[in-house]
Amino acid sequence: MSRILGLDIGDKTIGVAISDETGKLALPLKTIVRGNSVRSDMKWLKPILESYQVTELAVGLPLSLDGGRGVQAEKVAEVVASMKRFISHPIHLVDERFTTVEAERRMIEDGVRRSERKRSVDSVAACLILQSFLDRRSALGTNPSDGDFDE
């Protein structure tokens, strides 16, 4: 069965998570240091897509508290638009408000040291984004798009 890749795209890093083969569980995979272009970021993404037989992506969209798109959300939307020039996989934008904060909180509760949290918080945030997408898909029995966010 195919898998879904979750991404938490930041200015400096991209957190990466992968679904299990059943599409029910998200697992943190890695954190990637961003290159100087989307083309350079695609050098690590394409092998992951192939090796895990990824069929679609769930990308966190950092909406503002009122649900609007701020500067960071527009940056993510631009990266996603650029990614579409390199891959043909469907990309779903997922509301990711507070995922990094939640990832940090969970890691603190689990006793993860600060140095390790810094290295893995983005992949844990990507995992939360992907799990949210998978849960909503399961509950709805379809794509969990809010309409406006499905790219």
C-alpha positions as CSV (number, residue, x, y, z in Angstrom):
1,M,0.0,0.0,0.0
2,S,1.1,3.6,-0.6
3,R,2.2,6.1,2.0
4,I,1.6,9.8,2.6
5,L,4.4,12.2,3.4
6,G,3.9,15.0,5.9
7,L,6.0,18.2,5.8
8,D,6.4,21.1,8.2
9,I,8.1,23.7,6.1
10,G,10.0,26.4,7.8
11,D,12.5,29.0,6.7
12,K,15.6,27.0,7.8
13,T,14.4,23.4,8.1
14,I,11.7,21.0,6.9
15,G,10.3,18.5,9.3
16,V,9.4,15.2,7.6
17,A,7.0,12.5,8.7
18,I,5.6,9.4,6.9
19,S,2.4,7.4,7.3
20,D,2.4,3.7,7.9
21,E,1.3,1.5,5.0
22,T,-2.3,1.4,6.3
23,G,-2.6,5.2,6.3
24,K,-3.6,5.3,9.9
25,L,-0.5,6.2,11.8
26,A,2.1,9.0,11.3
27,L,5.7,8.5,12.2
28,P,8.4,11.2,12.4
29,L,11.1,10.6,9.8
30,K,13.7,13.3,9.8
31,T,14.5,17.0,9.8
32,I,16.1,18.4,6.7
33,V,18.2,21.7,6.6
34,R,16.7,23.8,3.8
35,G,18.9,24.5,0.8
36,N,19.0,27.9,-1.0
37,S,16.2,26.9,-3.4
38,V,13.3,24.5,-3.8
39,R,15.3,22.8,-6.5
40,S,18.0,21.9,-3.9
41,D,15.3,20.8,-1.4
42,M,13.9,18.4,-4.0
43,K,17.2,16.6,-4.1
44,W,16.4,14.9,-0.8
45,L,12.6,14.8,-1.4
46,K,12.5,12.8,-4.6
47,P,14.4,9.7,-3.2
48,I,12.0,9.7,-0.1
49,L,9.0,9.8,-2.4
50,E,10.4,6.8,-4.4
51,S,11.7,4.7,-1.6
52,Y,8.5,4.9,0.5
53,Q,6.2,4.8,-2.5
54,V,4.6,8.0,-1.5
55,T,1.4,8.9,-3.4
56,E,0.5,12.2,-1.8
57,L,1.7,14.9,0.6
58,A,0.2,16.7,3.5
59,V,1.9,20.1,4.1
60,G,1.3,22.2,7.1
61,L,-0.1,25.7,6.4
62,P,0.7,28.0,9.3
63,L,-2.5,30.1,9.4
64,S,-2.9,33.0,11.7
65,L,-5.1,32.8,14.8
66,D,-8.1,34.2,12.9
67,G,-7.6,31.6,10.2
68,G,-6.1,34.0,7.6
69,R,-2.9,33.6,5.7
70,G,-0.1,35.6,7.1
71,V,3.5,36.1,5.8
72,Q,4.6,32.6,6.8
73,A,1.6,30.9,5.3
74,E,2.3,32.7,2.0
75,K,5.9,31.6,2.1
76,V,4.7,27.9,2.5
77,A,2.2,28.4,-0.3
78,E,5.0,29.7,-2.6
79,V,7.3,26.7,-1.7
80,V,4.4,24.3,-2.5
81,A,3.7,26.0,-5.8
82,S,7.4,25.6,-6.7
83,M,7.4,21.9,-5.6
84,K,4.6,21.2,-8.0
85,R,7.1,22.0,-10.9
86,F,9.2,19.0,-9.7
87,I,6.6,16.4,-8.6
88,S,3.1,15.4,-9.7
89,H,1.9,14.1,-6.4
90,P,-1.3,15.6,-4.9
91,I,-0.4,18.1,-2.2
92,H,-2.9,18.8,0.6
93,L,-2.4,21.9,2.7
94,V,-3.3,21.3,6.4
95,D,-4.0,23.9,9.1
96,E,-1.0,23.6,11.4
97,R,-1.7,26.2,14.0
98,F,0.2,25.4,17.2
99,T,1.8,22.1,15.9
100,T,5.3,23.2,16.7
101,V,4.2,24.3,20.2
102,E,2.4,21.1,20.7
103,A,5.4,19.0,19.5
104,E,7.7,20.9,21.9
105,R,5.2,20.4,24.8
106,R,5.0,16.7,24.2
107,M,8.7,16.3,24.0
108,I,9.2,18.1,27.3
109,E,6.6,15.9,28.9
110,D,8.4,12.9,27.6
111,G,11.7,14.1,29.2
112,V,13.5,14.8,25.9
113,R,16.6,16.9,26.4
114,R,16.7,20.4,25.0
115,S,19.4,19.5,22.4
116,E,17.4,16.6,21.1
117,R,14.2,18.6,21.0
118,K,15.9,21.2,18.9
119,R,17.0,18.6,16.4
120,S,13.7,16.7,16.1
121,V,10.9,19.2,16.9
122,D,10.2,19.9,13.2
123,S,9.8,16.2,12.4
124,V,7.5,15.7,15.4
125,A,5.5,18.8,14.2
126,A,5.3,17.2,10.7
127,C,4.1,14.0,12.4
128,L,1.3,16.0,14.1
129,I,0.3,17.6,10.8
130,L,0.2,14.3,9.1
131,Q,-1.7,12.6,11.9
132,S,-4.3,15.3,11.8
133,F,-4.7,14.8,8.1
134,L,-4.9,11.0,8.5
135,D,-7.5,11.2,11.3
136,R,-9.6,13.6,9.4
137,R,-9.5,11.5,6.3
138,S,-10.5,8.5,8.3
139,A,-13.4,10.3,10.0
140,L,-14.7,11.7,6.8
141,G,-14.0,8.7,4.7
142,T,-12.4,11.0,2.0
143,N,-9.8,13.7,1.6
144,P,-9.9,16.0,4.7
145,S,-9.7,19.2,2.6
146,D,-11.2,22.3,4.0
147,G,-11.7,23.2,0.3
148,D,-9.6,26.4,0.4
149,F,-6.5,24.6,1.6
150,D,-6.4,21.6,-0.8
151,E,-3.8,22.4,-3.4
